[in-house]
């Protein structure tokens, strides 16, 4: 007999992410806006990331969030070439017309959540693979953490 799968647990975990985002965009309860933010930012990061790094990153995502991450993914031609302005425009477009959250706020809030949930090393690997203009934008919301040097 196979073990019972607890889909409710996976859905609750994904919902927890959405509730955190909704709270941090100052619209608690607007999980549809939070979903739009999460999806737009994660798809934009994914599409500018190497295929290998996409899979490394996805291994740390909860199962339902991983499904959102891979929704519509076409690895051909990845990573897409884009600068910081195009990166933010892609987030804005992904948010859709009904979402009142800005691309900048979406990026900031989702980045904060990802750094809480995903290893810093993985997040910094993704940042490191971005063009300098996107790294500069990323650093605006999440400065690189510099580990203290060992003193002798």
Backbone bond lengths (Angstrom), bond angles and torsions (degrees), N, CA, C in turn:
res aa  C-N    CA-C-N  psi(-1)  N-CA   C-N-CA  omega(-1)  CA-C   N-CA-C  phi
1 X - - - 1.452 - - 1.534 108.51 -
2 X 1.324 116.67 134.07 1.462 120.19 -179.36 1.527 110.46 -82.28
3 X 1.326 116.03 153.67 1.471 119.33 -179.46 1.534 111.26 -67.76
4 X 1.304 114.89 151.55 1.461 121.32 179.46 1.539 108.93 -74.08
5 X 1.318 116.07 135.39 1.465 121.46 178.66 1.526 108.40 -94.97
6 X 1.315 115.75 130.61 1.459 120.97 -178.09 1.532 109.92 -100.80
7 X 1.335 116.42 83.43 1.458 120.92 -179.82 1.522 111.99 -65.33
8 X 1.317 116.49 -29.51 1.467 120.24 179.40 1.535 110.38 -60.39
9 X 1.327 116.41 -39.45 1.465 121.16 177.98 1.527 110.42 -60.44
10 X 1.325 117.32 -44.99 1.465 121.38 -178.96 1.526 111.10 -66.19
11 X 1.324 116.73 -39.48 1.462 120.55 178.97 1.526 110.73 -67.78
12 X 1.325 116.72 -40.02 1.466 120.50 178.18 1.526 111.31 -63.43
13 X 1.318 116.46 -38.51 1.458 120.78 178.53 1.534 110.62 -63.60
14 X 1.319 117.18 -45.39 1.469 121.47 178.12 1.528 110.47 -64.34
15 X 1.318 116.32 -41.83 1.461 120.52 179.13 1.526 110.98 -62.94
16 X 1.314 116.81 -36.00 1.467 121.13 177.14 1.535 110.42 -60.42
17 X 1.341 116.98 -42.21 1.463 121.14 176.55 1.527 109.86 -59.70
18 X 1.330 116.66 -46.26 1.461 120.67 -178.01 1.524 111.63 -65.28
19 X 1.320 117.04 -39.60 1.468 120.19 178.10 1.529 111.00 -64.82
20 X 1.340 117.37 -38.71 1.474 120.81 176.86 1.523 110.65 -62.42
21 X 1.325 116.23 -44.86 1.469 120.09 179.58 1.522 109.94 -64.11
22 X 1.326 117.44 -46.96 1.469 121.40 -179.65 1.525 111.09 -57.01
23 X 1.317 116.14 -42.07 1.474 120.25 178.27 1.527 110.40 -64.15
24 X 1.320 116.62 -42.64 1.461 120.75 -175.59 1.524 114.25 -76.77
25 X 1.331 118.08 -14.18 1.465 120.61 172.72 1.533 109.91 -96.76
26 X 1.333 115.53 10.03 1.471 122.90 178.85 1.524 113.28 62.39
27 X 1.327 115.52 33.24 1.460 121.72 175.06 1.528 108.84 -137.30
28 X 1.364 116.42 62.17 1.463 118.16 -179.28 1.533 109.88 -58.21
29 X 1.283 114.81 138.18 1.454 120.00 -179.18 1.517 113.77 92.72
30 X 1.328 117.53 -15.25 1.472 120.21 178.95 1.526 108.70 -91.19
31 X 1.319 115.22 64.93 1.463 119.54 -177.45 1.524 112.17 -66.43
32 X 1.333 117.97 -22.79 1.463 119.06 176.89 1.535 110.29 -68.73
33 X 1.330 117.66 -35.08 1.461 120.65 175.21 1.530 109.39 -70.64
34 X 1.326 115.66 -41.15 1.475 120.27 179.07 1.528 110.04 -61.65
35 X 1.319 116.18 -42.08 1.471 120.50 177.33 1.527 110.18 -60.11
36 X 1.324 116.93 -44.71 1.457 121.40 177.85 1.526 111.71 -59.59
37 X 1.324 116.45 -42.39 1.473 121.19 178.27 1.526 110.47 -62.66
38 X 1.319 116.18 -50.37 1.466 121.38 -178.34 1.526 110.65 -59.15
39 X 1.299 116.28 -49.47 1.464 120.99 -177.01 1.530 111.26 -64.74
40 X 1.328 117.89 -46.26 1.467 121.44 -177.88 1.523 111.26 -62.51
41 X 1.319 116.95 -44.98 1.470 120.41 -178.23 1.526 110.41 -70.34
42 X 1.324 117.42 -46.70 1.463 119.24 -178.18 1.528 111.50 -64.50
43 X 1.319 118.72 -39.22 1.467 120.79 178.74 1.528 110.91 -66.88
44 X 1.321 116.68 -37.61 1.462 119.69 179.51 1.525 110.46 -67.86
45 X 1.320 116.73 -44.99 1.474 120.14 176.34 1.528 109.38 -60.77
46 X 1.316 116.46 -47.60 1.475 121.93 -178.81 1.524 111.46 -57.00
47 X 1.315 116.06 -45.37 1.460 119.53 -175.10 1.526 112.95 -72.31
48 X 1.326 118.16 -15.95 1.461 121.55 177.93 1.535 111.26 -102.06
49 X 1.325 116.72 5.32 1.462 122.95 -175.55 1.525 110.03 -107.85
50 X 1.328 116.61 148.95 1.465 120.24 177.41 1.525 109.91 -63.32
51 X 1.318 115.85 153.51 1.463 120.94 -178.93 1.525 110.61 -58.18
52 X 1.320 116.89 -44.40 1.466 120.23 179.62 1.527 111.34 -58.28
53 X 1.326 116.39 -45.39 1.467 120.31 -178.55 1.525 111.43 -69.51
54 X 1.332 117.47 -32.09 1.468 121.38 176.34 1.526 109.55 -57.34
55 X 1.333 116.22 -44.08 1.464 119.47 -178.25 1.528 112.49 -74.96
56 X 1.317 117.72 -33.97 1.471 120.07 175.42 1.528 109.57 -61.82
57 X 1.328 115.81 -47.35 1.467 121.83 -179.76 1.528 110.74 -61.57
58 X 1.329 116.14 -46.69 1.468 120.32 -175.21 1.527 112.67 -62.00
59 X 1.326 116.96 -27.14 1.465 120.38 -179.36 1.525 112.05 -62.55
60 X 1.334 117.04 -21.65 1.468 120.62 -178.80 1.533 112.75 -96.29
61 X 1.325 117.36 -1.74 1.465 120.56 -178.84 1.512 111.57 -87.01
62 X 1.340 117.29 145.39 1.465 119.80 171.63 1.533 109.00 -60.78
63 X 1.311 116.97 153.93 1.456 122.10 -170.12 1.534 113.69 -56.99
64 X 1.322 119.14 -43.14 1.464 120.73 -179.19 1.528 110.42 -70.89
65 X 1.317 117.18 -40.65 1.472 121.23 177.44 1.530 109.28 -64.32
66 X 1.325 117.43 -36.76 1.469 121.29 176.92 1.526 110.31 -61.67
67 X 1.321 116.91 -38.39 1.458 120.50 176.90 1.522 111.66 -63.26
68 X 1.329 116.72 -42.29 1.470 121.00 176.57 1.527 109.39 -61.93
69 X 1.320 115.82 -43.41 1.462 121.95 -178.76 1.534 111.73 -58.72
70 X 1.319 116.83 -43.61 1.465 120.82 -176.83 1.528 114.02 -87.33
71 X 1.327 118.44 -8.20 1.457 121.17 -179.23 1.533 110.28 -54.35
72 X 1.321 115.99 122.35 1.456 121.59 177.08 1.519 115.90 73.92
73 X 1.323 117.80 8.79 1.470 120.62 -176.39 1.516 111.26 -70.94
74 X 1.319 115.10 130.43 1.462 122.49 174.50 1.522 106.90 -125.20
75 X 1.330 117.98 106.97 1.472 120.26 -173.98 1.526 114.86 -68.93
76 X 1.332 118.29 -14.51 1.463 120.30 179.08 1.523 109.87 -62.39
77 X 1.325 115.64 131.69 1.463 120.66 177.21 1.517 115.06 76.63
78 X 1.322 117.03 18.40 1.463 120.56 179.63 1.522 109.38 -101.07
79 X 1.306 118.09 147.85 1.461 125.83 -0.81 1.524 111.79 -76.90
80 X 1.342 114.75 147.10 1.457 120.06 176.07 1.523 108.81 -68.73
81 X 1.300 116.04 141.60 1.460 120.12 176.30 1.519 108.23 -82.89
82 X 1.329 116.38 128.13 1.465 121.38 175.82 1.517 109.22 -160.26
83 X 1.324 115.35 150.92 1.461 120.79 174.82 1.530 108.35 -97.29
84 X 1.317 117.49 -177.15 1.465 121.10 -176.13 1.531 112.17 -61.56
85 X 1.326 116.62 -40.23 1.467 120.00 -179.68 1.529 110.25 -64.58
86 X 1.319 116.91 -44.06 1.469 121.18 178.68 1.527 110.93 -67.18
87 X 1.329 116.69 -35.66 1.467 123.00 177.56 1.529 109.79 -59.92
88 X 1.347 116.09 -49.12 1.468 119.82 -179.53 1.532 111.23 -68.98
89 X 1.321 117.17 -34.05 1.472 120.29 177.78 1.526 110.15 -65.20
90 X 1.329 116.53 -38.05 1.470 120.32 178.61 1.530 110.43 -65.15
91 X 1.328 117.32 -39.14 1.476 120.60 175.88 1.532 109.12 -63.16
92 X 1.329 116.40 -47.54 1.474 120.81 -179.29 1.527 110.70 -57.48
93 X 1.317 117.13 -46.01 1.458 121.48 178.94 1.529 110.81 -62.53
94 X 1.330 116.35 -41.06 1.461 121.26 179.68 1.517 113.68 -65.41
95 X 1.319 116.82 -26.10 1.467 120.63 179.33 1.526 111.61 -68.27
96 X 1.310 116.22 -30.16 1.462 120.44 -179.87 1.521 111.81 82.35
97 X 1.331 115.89 167.93 1.467 120.42 -173.73 1.531 115.08 -73.47
98 X 1.312 118.30 -22.24 1.463 120.26 -176.48 1.516 114.89 -89.12
99 X 1.322 117.10 -4.60 1.462 120.90 -177.36 1.520 108.65 -94.64
100 X 1.322 117.41 120.15 1.460 121.66 -176.44 1.528 113.57 -86.93
101 X 1.309 117.67 2.64 1.455 121.65 179.80 1.530 108.43 -84.18
102 X 1.328 116.78 136.83 1.464 119.97 -179.72 1.529 110.64 -74.17
103 X 1.318 115.08 160.39 1.469 120.23 176.84 1.521 110.05 -61.74
104 X 1.328 117.30 -40.17 1.460 121.24 -178.75 1.523 111.45 -63.92
105 X 1.337 115.97 -45.48 1.470 120.07 178.80 1.527 110.77 -65.50
106 X 1.315 116.90 -39.80 1.467 121.18 177.74 1.525 110.44 -60.46
107 X 1.323 115.69 -47.90 1.462 120.22 -179.42 1.522 110.64 -60.82
108 X 1.330 117.09 -46.21 1.470 121.40 -178.86 1.528 111.27 -59.91
109 X 1.317 116.45 -49.51 1.468 121.25 -174.70 1.533 111.33 -68.43
110 X 1.313 117.41 -43.59 1.468 119.74 -179.78 1.523 110.15 -68.52
111 X 1.313 117.48 -38.74 1.465 120.54 177.03 1.526 110.67 -60.26
112 X 1.336 116.91 -44.66 1.467 120.82 177.10 1.524 110.83 -56.69
113 X 1.330 116.30 -46.94 1.464 120.85 -179.01 1.529 110.81 -63.79
114 X 1.322 116.70 -43.31 1.463 119.43 -179.31 1.523 111.00 -62.49
115 X 1.323 117.45 -38.43 1.465 119.64 177.91 1.528 112.10 -69.20
116 X 1.330 117.35 -23.70 1.471 120.34 174.63 1.527 111.34 -76.11
117 X 1.332 116.45 -34.61 1.462 121.13 -170.04 1.530 114.54 -101.08
118 X 1.322 117.51 -25.05 1.469 122.75 -175.49 1.527 107.71 -112.32
119 X 1.316 117.16 151.23 1.469 119.36 -178.77 1.529 110.22 -61.06
120 X 1.324 115.40 142.92 1.460 121.44 178.94 1.524 110.10 -59.49
121 X 1.325 117.25 -38.67 1.460 120.71 179.22 1.524 112.20 -59.54
122 X 1.325 116.79 -42.62 1.465 120.46 179.15 1.522 110.97 -66.98
123 X 1.322 116.23 -43.70 1.466 119.72 179.55 1.528 110.64 -62.95
124 X 1.327 116.49 -40.63 1.464 119.78 179.74 1.527 111.53 -71.26
125 X 1.338 117.88 -28.98 1.467 120.66 172.92 1.526 110.16 -62.41
126 X 1.320 116.31 -43.75 1.458 120.60 -179.86 1.532 109.55 -65.41
127 X 1.330 116.17 -46.45 1.466 119.97 177.43 1.526 110.37 -56.36
128 X 1.324 117.07 -44.02 1.456 122.00 -177.58 1.518 113.79 -63.46
129 X 1.327 117.01 -23.68 1.458 120.94 178.86 1.524 113.63 -86.99
130 X 1.318 115.71 -3.54 1.467 120.25 -179.51 1.528 110.35 -85.01
131 X 1.339 116.85 155.42 1.465 119.38 173.25 1.530 110.09 -61.79
132 X 1.309 116.61 157.28 1.477 121.97 -176.38 1.527 111.97 -55.06
133 X 1.335 118.51 -38.00 1.473 119.71 -178.48 1.532 111.29 -65.45
134 X 1.324 117.15 -36.31 1.474 120.00 177.99 1.527 109.67 -75.59
135 X 1.330 117.92 -36.74 1.466 120.39 175.57 1.528 110.42 -59.48
136 X 1.316 116.56 -40.95 1.469 121.08 179.44 1.531 109.76 -63.04
137 X 1.322 117.12 -43.87 1.460 121.91 176.71 1.527 110.29 -62.10
138 X 1.315 116.60 -46.13 1.472 123.34 179.20 1.528 108.98 -57.67
139 X 1.346 116.54 -45.03 1.467 121.46 -178.28 1.525 112.01 -64.13
140 X 1.322 117.08 -26.88 1.466 121.33 177.42 1.528 110.22 -61.08
141 X 1.328 116.11 -36.94 1.465 121.12 -177.76 1.521 112.98 -98.94
142 X 1.319 116.09 -24.40 1.463 119.67 -178.08 1.529 108.64 -148.30
143 X 1.354 116.79 86.50 1.474 119.49 179.21 1.524 111.01 -59.86
144 X 1.318 115.05 148.70 1.471 120.61 177.50 1.519 108.85 -58.57
145 X 1.313 115.43 138.53 1.455 120.16 175.22 1.521 107.42 -90.30
146 X 1.302 115.44 119.90 1.456 120.00 -179.52 1.522 107.72 -99.01
147 X 1.322 113.73 122.06 1.461 118.73 -179.57 1.521 108.66 -76.47
148 X 1.338 116.95 137.83 1.452 119.26 178.92 1.538 111.18 -64.25
149 X 1.313 115.01 141.20 1.462 119.84 178.93 1.516 108.97 -75.14
150 X 1.325 114.38 145.67 1.469 118.92 176.09 1.527 109.00 -70.37
151 X 1.303 114.44 126.76 1.460 118.55 178.24 1.509 109.38 -95.89
152 X 1.288 115.22 139.24 1.470 120.73 -178.03 1.494 110.73 -90.67
